[in-house]
Structures are given as structure tokens and as C-alpha cells.
Amino acid sequence: MPPGVVSGDDRAVKPTRRRSLLAASLLKLPPQNCIYIGDDLRDAQACPRAGMHFVAAGWGYHGEGGDPKRLDADAVVRPPREVIDLFS
């Protein structure tokens, strides 16, 4: 992996917060200033444990969580380009 990239192979398995906190530290941002975009229940569980905002992806795995609207997210985005609208 290139430096600064956090993937599924890094640190402990979700829903622990360690991987999220690693990403925030690499970005040199406090977790509360980060947005975590995920597509599974484990993402929805890991994100608040790290103190981040959670956005549910309307694409992707949706394994345990099923419908992304049921993941108690701050927002749900369908196509990836909708992420940009969150910053407007």
C-alpha cells in the first residue's frame, strides 16, 4: 500500500475504531473533522466509536446492513458524486 492509504488489511477488523483513527492521524485531522463513507453495518458501528461523521454509501457491499437508509447515517449518498454535495 502507498503511504497514507488505509485499507481493509490495516489494523484491527471493524467495528473497532483503530483503522478510522489511523486514517485521521495520517490526514493530520481530528476524527470529528472526518467523514467516513461506508456500505455496511460494521462501518456504521466503527465510525461513531472513532468520533467521525458517517455517510452511508448507496452502492457497494451492503452485507449485514442491507438497506443503507437503515444504517443510522448522517447522510446517504447514492452515486459517489453525491459526496461532493455534502461539502456545498
N, C-alpha and C positions, 0 to 999 in steps of 0.2 A: 504494500500500500504506500502511496505517496505520503509525505509528511502533511499533517493537517487533515487527513481523511480518517473518519471514524466509520467503521463498518460492523457488520454482524459478527465478525471474528474478534473484535476488540473487547477486552474486559469481560465482565460477567454477563450472563444471559439476562435479557429482560424478564421480568419487570423491575430489575434493580435500577437504581438511578446512576450507577457509576459511569456507564457509557455516555449518558447525557451530560454529566458533569465533566467528563473528559473533553467532549466536543466544545462545551462552553469555555473551558480553560484554554484549549487550542485557539479559540477565537478571541481570547482575552476579553470575554464578556461575562457579566454576572448572569446566572441562569434565568433570572426574572426578565432579562432583556432578550431572551432567545425564544424562538418559535420552533417547536418540534412538530414535524409533519409525519404522521404515521397512518398505517392502514389496518391495524389490528388491536384487539383488546389489550395486549401486553404493552403496546405503545401508549395507549390511553392510561394505563396504570403506572408506567415508568415516568412519564412526563411530569405529573404533579409531584411525584416523590422528589424530583430534581428541582422543582420550583419554576418550571417553564410553562409557557402557554402551549396548549395542544390544539393542533388543527388536524382534523380527520380527512384523509385522502379518499376521494370518491372513486379511486382506481386502485388496483393492487390486489393484495392477498385476501384481506378481509376474513381470514380464517376463523378464529374464535369469536371475533366481534360481530360478524355478519354485517348488518346494515351500518354504514359509518355514522348515520344520524343517531344511532343508539350508543355511541361511544362517549357521551358527555363531553364533547369538544367545545372549545371556544368558537370554532367555526368549522364548516365542512366545505371543502372545495372539490368540485367535480373534475374539470380538466385542469391539469397542472398550471396552466397560465393564470387561473383564478388566484393563485398565491400572490401574484403581483398586486391584485386589487386590495389585498389586506393591508398594503402599505400606503394606499391612497387616502 
